[in-house]
Amino acid sequence: MARTVELEKESVVVDELISIDREPQRCECDHGDDAAYAPCGRKAKWRVTIDCVCGEGHPRRVEILCSRCMRTARQTYGREAITVRRL
């Protein structure tokens, strides 16, 4: 039996929402060129927070990455600038 949650004017079947979250997340790393964004598309395993290292005070970026792209990010930005959590 599906659980239903009633919001202000709508009701949502919770089981349908849960099934959406069970889809494997895909790596967001940009493998495209200057003309267009082309995501990596491999199965993502890591939520990576990247701190600005240029000194300009840019905000942190959060990316969903596969293991290969996470390794590349660590080499590019240095281990001190990256926080990694498993999905």
N, CA, C and O atoms as a Tinker XYZ file with bonds, in Angstrom:
   348  protein
     1  N      0.849000   -1.181000    0.000000    73     2
     2  CA     0.000000    0.000000    0.000000    64     1     3
     3  C      0.889000    1.236000    0.000000    63     2     4     5
     4  O      1.810000    1.336000    0.810000    81     3
     5  N      0.627000    2.158000   -0.879000    73     3     6
     6  CA     1.431000    3.368000   -1.001000    64     5     7
     7  C      1.055000    4.373000    0.074000    63     6     8     9
     8  O     -0.120000    4.592000    0.368000    81     7
     9  N      2.075000    4.970000    0.646000    73     7    10
    10  CA     1.861000    6.030000    1.627000    64     9    11
    11  C      1.619000    7.336000    0.900000    63    10    12    13
    12  O      2.299000    7.633000   -0.083000    81    11
    13  N      0.675000    8.109000    1.360000    73    11    14
    14  CA     0.356000    9.386000    0.733000    64    13    15
    15  C      0.567000   10.508000    1.740000    63    14    16    17
    16  O      0.133000   10.414000    2.888000    81    15
    17  N      1.230000   11.560000    1.303000    73    15    18
    18  CA     1.446000   12.734000    2.142000    64    17    19
    19  C      0.653000   13.871000    1.528000    63    18    20    21
    20  O      0.770000   14.146000    0.334000    81    19
    21  N     -0.150000   14.530000    2.342000    73    19    22
    22  CA    -0.944000   15.635000    1.809000    64    21    23
    23  C     -0.233000   16.951000    2.074000    63    22    24    25
    24  O      0.114000   17.269000    3.211000    81    23
    25  N     -0.026000   17.697000    1.022000    73    23    26
    26  CA     0.545000   19.021000    1.117000    64    25    27
    27  C     -0.614000   20.001000    1.094000    63    26    28    29
    28  O     -1.768000   19.574000    1.134000    81    27
    29  N     -0.352000   21.282000    1.031000    73    27    30
    30  CA    -1.412000   22.281000    1.125000    64    29    31
    31  C     -2.592000   21.986000    0.198000    63    30    32    33
    32  O     -3.727000   21.890000    0.664000    81    31
    33  N     -2.344000   21.842000   -1.102000    73    31    34
    34  CA    -3.442000   21.627000   -2.031000    64    33    35
    35  C     -3.282000   20.334000   -2.827000    63    34    36    37
    36  O     -4.156000   19.986000   -3.620000    81    35
    37  N     -2.187000   19.629000   -2.627000    73    35    38
    38  CA    -1.924000   18.434000   -3.411000    64    37    39
    39  C     -1.579000   17.271000   -2.499000    63    38    40    41
    40  O     -1.174000   17.463000   -1.352000    81    39
    41  N     -1.742000   16.082000   -3.012000    73    39    42
    42  CA    -1.246000   14.917000   -2.301000    64    41    43
    43  C     -0.200000   14.241000   -3.171000    63    42    44    45
    44  O     -0.330000   14.193000   -4.395000    81    43
    45  N      0.830000   13.722000   -2.534000    73    43    46
    46  CA     1.950000   13.115000   -3.238000    64    45    47
    47  C      2.106000   11.691000   -2.740000    63    46    48    49
    48  O      2.086000   11.451000   -1.533000    81    47
    49  N      2.260000   10.744000   -3.655000    73    47    50
    50  CA     2.508000    9.363000   -3.268000    64    49    51
    51  C      4.005000    9.249000   -2.994000    63    50    52    53
    52  O      4.825000    9.373000   -3.903000    81    51
    53  N      4.347000    9.011000   -1.731000    73    51    54
    54  CA     5.740000    9.010000   -1.293000    64    53    55
    55  C      6.546000    7.920000   -1.989000    63    54    56    57
    56  O      7.712000    8.142000   -2.318000    81    55
    57  N      5.960000    6.756000   -2.221000    73    55    58
    58  CA     6.691000    5.667000   -2.866000    64    57    59
    59  C      7.190000    6.060000   -4.249000    63    58    60    61
    60  O      8.248000    5.591000   -4.671000    81    59
    61  N      6.462000    6.902000   -4.960000    73    59    62
    62  CA     6.909000    7.357000   -6.268000    64    61    63
    63  C      8.127000    8.258000   -6.138000    63    62    64    65
    64  O      9.027000    8.196000   -6.976000    81    63
    65  N      8.175000    9.084000   -5.117000    73    63    66
    66  CA     9.332000    9.952000   -4.896000    64    65    67
    67  C     10.567000    9.130000   -4.556000    63    66    68    69
    68  O     11.662000    9.422000   -5.038000    81    67
    69  N     10.397000    8.117000   -3.739000    73    67    70
    70  CA    11.520000    7.283000   -3.345000    64    69    71
    71  C     12.112000    6.579000   -4.555000    63    70    72    73
    72  O     13.333000    6.462000   -4.659000    81    71
    73  N     11.278000    6.111000   -5.469000    73    71    74
    74  CA    11.794000    5.402000   -6.632000    64    73    75
    75  C     12.628000    6.318000   -7.526000    63    74    76    77
    76  O     13.546000    5.853000   -8.201000    81    75
    77  N     12.320000    7.596000   -7.538000    73    75    78
    78  CA    13.106000    8.548000   -8.321000    64    77    79
    79  C     14.514000    8.631000   -7.754000    63    78    80    81
    80  O     15.479000    8.678000   -8.517000    81    79
    81  N     14.653000    8.649000   -6.437000    73    79    82
    82  CA    15.958000    8.758000   -5.793000    64    81    83
    83  C     16.809000    7.511000   -5.958000    63    82    84    85
    84  O     18.024000    7.580000   -5.771000    81    83
    85  N     16.229000    6.396000   -6.296000    73    83    86
    86  CA    16.994000    5.160000   -6.418000    64    85    87
    87  C     17.747000    5.049000   -7.731000    63    86    88    89
    88  O     18.575000    4.151000   -7.887000    81    87
    89  N     17.488000    5.921000   -8.659000    73    87    90
    90  CA    18.223000    5.916000   -9.917000    64    89    91
    91  C     19.687000    6.258000   -9.630000    63    90    92    93
    92  O     19.962000    7.115000   -8.790000    81    91
    93  N     20.620000    5.608000  -10.305000    73    91    94
    94  CA    22.034000    5.932000  -10.075000    64    93    95
    95  C     22.347000    7.346000  -10.554000    63    94    96    97
    96  O     21.938000    7.750000  -11.642000    81    95
    97  N     23.069000    8.083000   -9.733000    73    95    98
    98  CA    23.458000    9.433000  -10.131000    64    97    99
    99  C     24.627000    9.349000  -11.089000    63    98   100   101
   100  O     25.449000    8.437000  -10.999000    81    99
   101  N     24.701000   10.292000  -11.998000    73    99   102
   102  CA    25.742000   10.305000  -13.014000    64   101   103
   103  C     26.731000   11.427000  -12.752000    63   102   104   105
   104  O     26.370000   12.477000  -12.221000    81   103
   105  N     27.984000   11.197000  -13.130000    73   103   106
   106  CA    29.064000   12.162000  -12.941000    64   105   107
   107  C     28.760000   13.445000  -13.715000    63   106   108   109
   108  O     28.343000   13.395000  -14.873000    81   107
   109  N     28.970000   14.589000  -13.070000    73   107   110
   110  CA    28.688000   15.897000  -13.663000    64   109   111
   111  C     29.916000   16.555000  -14.278000    63   110   112   113
   112  O     29.811000   17.645000  -14.841000    81   111
   113  N     31.078000   15.915000  -14.182000    73   111   114
   114  CA    32.319000   16.520000  -14.646000    64   113   115
   115  C     32.217000   16.881000  -16.130000    63   114   116   117
   116  O     31.755000   16.077000  -16.940000    81   115
   117  N     32.646000   18.081000  -16.475000    73   115   118
   118  CA    32.540000   18.582000  -17.848000    64   117   119
   119  C     33.683000   18.041000  -18.699000    63   118   120   121
   120  O     34.847000   18.360000  -18.456000    81   119
   121  N     33.355000   17.226000  -19.691000    73   119   122
   122  CA    34.340000   16.683000  -20.619000    64   121   123
   123  C     34.203000   17.318000  -21.999000    63   122   124   125
   124  O     34.756000   16.822000  -22.980000    81   123
   125  N     33.459000   18.422000  -22.061000    73   123   126
   126  CA    33.253000   19.100000  -23.336000    64   125   127
   127  C     34.335000   20.130000  -23.612000    63   126   128   129
   128  O     35.314000   20.244000  -22.875000    81   127
   129  N     34.138000   20.869000  -24.682000    73   127   130
   130  CA    35.077000   21.928000  -25.024000    64   129   131
   131  C     34.478000   23.277000  -24.655000    63   130   132   133
   132  O     33.480000   23.340000  -23.937000    81   131
   133  N     35.075000   24.344000  -25.137000    73   131   134
   134  CA    34.578000   25.692000  -24.816000    64   133   135
   135  C     33.196000   25.957000  -25.387000    63   134   136   137
   136  O     32.471000   26.808000  -24.873000    81   135
   137  N     32.818000   25.244000  -26.442000    73   135   138
   138  CA    31.549000   25.491000  -27.122000    64   137   139
   139  C     30.357000   24.886000  -26.398000    63   138   140   141
   140  O     29.267000   25.458000  -26.427000    81   139
   141  N     30.540000   23.741000  -25.749000    73   139   142
   142  CA    29.384000   23.073000  -25.147000    64   141   143
   143  C     29.784000   22.237000  -23.937000    63   142   144   145
   144  O     30.899000   21.723000  -23.855000    81   143
   145  N     28.853000   22.115000  -23.009000    73   143   146
   146  CA    29.023000   21.271000  -21.828000    64   145   147
   147  C     28.754000   19.821000  -22.216000    63   146   148   149
   148  O     27.745000   19.534000  -22.860000    81   147
   149  N     29.630000   18.916000  -21.840000    73   147   150
   150  CA    29.448000   17.489000  -22.108000    64   149   151
   151  C     29.760000   16.730000  -20.830000    63   150   152   153
   152  O     30.931000   16.539000  -20.503000    81   151
   153  N     28.731000   16.287000  -20.090000    73   151   154
   154  CA    28.981000   15.595000  -18.826000    64   153   155
   155  C     29.653000   14.251000  -19.047000    63   154   156   157
   156  O     29.478000   13.621000  -20.091000    81   155
   157  N     30.414000   13.822000  -18.069000    73   155   158
   158  CA    31.123000   12.544000  -18.106000    64   157   159
   159  C     30.134000   11.396000  -18.278000    63   158   160   161
   160  O     30.278000   10.593000  -19.200000    81   159
   161  N     29.133000   11.307000  -17.406000    73   159   162
   162  CA    28.090000   10.305000  -17.532000    64   161   163
   163  C     28.345000    8.981000  -16.839000    63   162   164   165
   164  O     27.447000    8.140000  -16.786000    81   163
   165  N     29.560000    8.764000  -16.295000    73   163   166
   166  CA    29.808000    7.525000  -15.556000    64   165   167
   167  C     29.003000    7.532000  -14.263000    63   166   168   169
   168  O     28.507000    8.580000  -13.849000    81   167
   169  N     28.870000    6.392000  -13.630000    73   167   170
   170  CA    28.147000    6.290000  -12.375000    64   169   171
   171  C     28.907000    7.060000  -11.293000    63   170   172   173
   172  O     30.075000    6.779000  -11.026000    81   171
   173  N     28.239000    8.023000  -10.680000    73   171   174
   174  CA    28.865000    8.854000   -9.649000    64   173   175
   175  C     28.901000    8.119000   -8.316000    63   174   176   177
   176  O     27.972000    7.390000   -7.969000    81   175
   177  N     29.984000    8.321000   -7.578000    73   175   178
   178  CA    30.139000    7.696000   -6.268000    64   177   179
   179  C     30.474000    8.714000   -5.181000    63   178   180   181
   180  O     30.436000    8.385000   -3.996000    81   179
   181  N     30.800000    9.944000   -5.571000    73   179   182
   182  CA    31.317000   10.915000   -4.613000    64   181   183
   183  C     30.629000   12.266000   -4.742000    63   182   184   185
   184  O     30.330000   12.721000   -5.846000    81   183
   185  N     30.379000   12.903000   -3.597000    73   183   186
   186  CA    29.956000   14.310000   -3.543000    64   185   187
   187  C     31.206000   15.076000   -3.140000    63   186   188   189
   188  O     31.731000   14.881000   -2.044000    81   187
   189  N     31.679000   15.939000   -4.015000    73   187   190
   190  CA    32.953000   16.621000   -3.828000    64   189   191
   191  C     32.716000   18.114000   -3.652000    63   190   192   193
   192  O     32.053000   18.744000   -4.476000    81   191
   193  N     33.256000   18.678000   -2.582000    73   191   194
   194  CA    33.206000   20.111000   -2.341000    64   193   195
   195  C     34.591000   20.668000   -2.635000    63   194   196   197
   196  O     35.580000   20.216000   -2.058000    81   195
   197  N     34.665000   21.645000   -3.528000    73   195   198
   198  CA    35.945000   22.214000   -3.943000    64   197   199
   199  C     36.027000   23.658000   -3.473000    63   198   200   201
   200  O     35.184000   24.480000   -3.834000    81   199
   201  N     37.039000   23.971000   -2.671000    73   199   202
   202  CA    37.274000   25.327000   -2.191000    64   201   203
   203  C     38.087000   26.105000   -3.226000    63   202   204   205
   204  O     38.897000   25.528000   -3.951000    81   203
   205  N     37.868000   27.397000   -3.289000    73   203   206
   206  CA    38.612000   28.266000   -4.202000    64   205   207
   207  C     40.071000   28.327000   -3.745000    63   206   208   209
   208  O     40.349000   28.547000   -2.565000    81   207
   209  N     41.002000   28.131000   -4.685000    73   207   210
   210  CA    42.425000   28.191000   -4.352000    64   209   211
   211  C     43.129000   29.364000   -5.030000    63   210   212   213
   212  O     44.339000   29.535000   -4.878000    81   211
   213  N     42.372000   30.176000   -5.784000    73   211   214
   214  CA    43.009000   31.263000   -6.525000    64   213   215
   215  C     43.197000   32.523000   -5.683000    63   214   216   217
   216  O     43.909000   33.440000   -6.093000    81   215
   217  N     42.572000   32.577000   -4.519000    73   215   218
   218  CA    42.717000   33.755000   -3.674000    64   217   219
   219  C     41.672000   34.827000   -3.914000    63   218   220   221
   220  O     41.666000   35.837000   -3.210000    81   219
   221  N     40.802000   34.645000   -4.868000    73   219   222
   222  CA    39.759000   35.624000   -5.190000    64   221   223
   223  C     38.534000   35.480000   -4.294000    63   222   224   225
   224  O     37.640000   36.325000   -4.350000    81   223
   225  N     38.466000   34.441000   -3.472000    73   223   226
   226  CA    37.342000   34.265000   -2.565000    64   225   227
   227  C     36.080000   33.759000   -3.238000    63   226   228   229
   228  O     34.977000   34.068000   -2.788000    81   227
   229  N     36.219000   32.985000   -4.309000    73   227   230
   230  CA    35.049000   32.408000   -4.972000    64   229   231
   231  C     34.332000   31.451000   -4.025000    63   230   232   233
   232  O     34.960000   30.868000   -3.141000    81   231
   233  N     33.020000   31.285000   -4.203000    73   231   234
   234  CA    32.287000   30.357000   -3.337000    64   233   235
   235  C     32.678000   28.913000   -3.632000    63   234   236   237
   236  O     33.206000   28.598000   -4.698000    81   235
   237  N     32.406000   28.048000   -2.665000    73   235   238
   238  CA    32.666000   26.615000   -2.848000    64   237   239
   239  C     31.787000   26.063000   -3.954000    63   238   240   241
   240  O     30.667000   26.529000   -4.165000    81   239
   241  N     32.305000   25.065000   -4.659000    73   239   242
   242  CA    31.519000   24.342000   -5.654000    64   241   243
   243  C     31.271000   22.944000   -5.132000    63   242   244   245
   244  O     32.147000   22.340000   -4.513000    81   243
   245  N     30.089000   22.433000   -5.377000    73   243   246
   246  CA    29.765000   21.055000   -5.035000    64   245   247
   247  C     29.485000   20.318000   -6.331000    63   246   248   249
   248  O     28.667000   20.758000   -7.139000    81   247
   249  N     30.165000   19.197000   -6.528000    73   247   250
   250  CA    29.992000   18.413000   -7.736000    64   249   251
   251  C     29.761000   16.958000   -7.372000    63   250   252   253
   252  O     30.235000   16.482000   -6.340000    81   251
   253  N     29.040000   16.263000   -8.214000    73   251   254
   254  CA    28.809000   14.829000   -8.077000    64   253   255
   255  C     29.721000   14.168000   -9.107000    63   254   256   257
   256  O     29.541000   14.363000  -10.309000    81   255
   257  N     30.717000   13.372000   -8.635000    73   255   258
   258  CA    31.747000   12.852000   -9.528000    64   257   259
   259  C     31.923000   11.339000   -9.415000    63   258   260   261
   260  O     31.622000   10.733000   -8.387000    81   259
   261  N     32.418000   10.753000  -10.496000    73   259   262
   262  CA    32.840000    9.348000  -10.477000    64   261   263
   263  C     34.245000    9.308000   -9.856000    63   262   264   265
   264  O     34.853000   10.354000   -9.628000    81   263
   265  N     34.745000    8.124000   -9.589000    73   263   266
   266  CA    36.064000    7.991000   -8.952000    64   265   267
   267  C     37.188000    8.553000   -9.814000    63   266   268   269
   268  O     38.114000    9.173000   -9.290000    81   267
   269  N     37.120000    8.349000  -11.122000    73   267   270
   270  CA    38.167000    8.837000  -12.015000    64   269   271
   271  C     38.218000   10.368000  -12.012000    63   270   272   273
   272  O     39.299000   10.947000  -11.905000    81   271
   273  N     37.070000   11.023000  -12.129000    73   271   274
   274  CA    37.041000   12.490000  -12.151000    64   273   275
   275  C     37.392000   13.074000  -10.788000    63   274   276   277
   276  O     37.969000   14.158000  -10.711000    81   275
   277  N     37.048000   12.361000   -9.700000    73   275   278
   278  CA    37.421000   12.817000   -8.359000    64   277   279
   279  C     38.937000   12.799000   -8.200000    63   278   280   281
   280  O     39.507000   13.731000   -7.632000    81   279
   281  N     39.603000   11.747000   -8.697000    73   279   282
   282  CA    41.068000   11.664000   -8.645000    64   281   283
   283  C     41.702000   12.810000   -9.426000    63   282   284   285
   284  O     42.677000   13.411000   -8.975000    81   283
   285  N     41.145000   13.108000  -10.597000    73   283   286
   286  CA    41.655000   14.206000  -11.414000    64   285   287
   287  C     41.489000   15.541000  -10.692000    63   286   288   289
   288  O     42.390000   16.379000  -10.727000    81   287
   289  N     40.351000   15.743000  -10.042000    73   287   290
   290  CA    40.111000   16.987000   -9.295000    64   289   291
   291  C     41.103000   17.126000   -8.156000    63   290   292   293
   292  O     41.602000   18.223000   -7.905000    81   291
   293  N     41.401000   16.030000   -7.456000    73   291   294
   294  CA    42.395000   16.082000   -6.370000    64   293   295
   295  C     43.762000   16.476000   -6.894000    63   294   296   297
   296  O     44.469000   17.248000   -6.247000    81   295
   297  N     44.148000   15.966000   -8.047000    73   295   298
   298  CA    45.439000   16.314000   -8.638000    64   297   299
   299  C     45.451000   17.771000   -9.087000    63   298   300   301
   300  O     46.463000   18.457000   -8.946000    81   299
   301  N     44.337000   18.240000   -9.622000    73   299   302
   302  CA    44.255000   19.604000  -10.138000    64   301   303
   303  C     44.235000   20.647000   -9.024000    63   302   304   305
   304  O     44.972000   21.632000   -9.084000    81   303
   305  N     43.399000   20.438000   -8.012000    73   303   306
   306  CA    43.197000   21.451000   -6.975000    64   305   307
   307  C     43.995000   21.205000   -5.709000    63   306   308   309
   308  O     44.114000   22.107000   -4.880000    81   307
   309  N     44.545000   20.012000   -5.532000    73   307   310
   310  CA    45.276000   19.688000   -4.310000    64   309   311
   311  C     44.337000   19.115000   -3.265000    63   310   312   313
   312  O     43.163000   19.482000   -3.205000    81   311
   313  N     44.847000   18.229000   -2.456000    73   311   314
   314  CA    44.026000   17.544000   -1.448000    64   313   315
   315  C     43.435000   18.498000   -0.413000    63   314   316   317
   316  O     42.356000   18.235000    0.117000    81   315
   317  N     44.118000   19.593000   -0.119000    73   315   318
   318  CA    43.649000   20.518000    0.920000    64   317   319
   319  C     42.391000   21.267000    0.508000    63   318   320   321
   320  O     41.620000   21.698000    1.365000    81   319
   321  N     42.175000   21.427000   -0.790000    73   319   322
   322  CA    41.049000   22.217000   -1.274000    64   321   323
   323  C     39.798000   21.382000   -1.514000    63   322   324   325
   324  O     38.757000   21.929000   -1.879000    81   323
   325  N     39.878000   20.063000   -1.317000    73   323   326
   326  CA    38.759000   19.188000   -1.662000    64   325   327
   327  C     38.289000   18.400000   -0.447000    63   326   328   329
   328  O     39.086000   17.849000    0.313000    81   327
   329  N     36.969000   18.363000   -0.288000    73   327   330
   330  CA    36.329000   17.522000    0.724000    64   329   331
   331  C     35.476000   16.505000   -0.033000    63   330   332   333
   332  O     34.680000   16.876000   -0.896000    81   331
   333  N     35.644000   15.231000    0.291000    73   331   334
   334  CA    34.972000   14.160000   -0.436000    64   333   335
   335  C     34.074000   13.366000    0.510000    63   334   336   337
   336  O     34.486000   12.985000    1.605000    81   335
   337  N     32.841000   13.123000    0.068000    73   335   338
   338  CA    31.906000   12.254000    0.817000    64   337   339
   339  C     31.298000   11.268000   -0.147000    63   338   340   341
   340  O     30.992000   11.615000   -1.288000    81   339
   341  N     31.121000   10.046000    0.300000    73   339   342
   342  CA    30.508000    9.002000   -0.516000    64   341   343
   343  C     29.013000    9.277000   -0.643000    63   342   344   345
   344  O     28.373000    9.726000    0.308000    81   343
   345  N     28.460000    9.003000   -1.830000    73   343   346
   346  CA    27.015000    9.145000   -2.043000    64   345   347
   347  C     26.264000    8.020000   -1.372000    63   346   348
   348  O     25.036000    7.970000   -1.442000    81   347
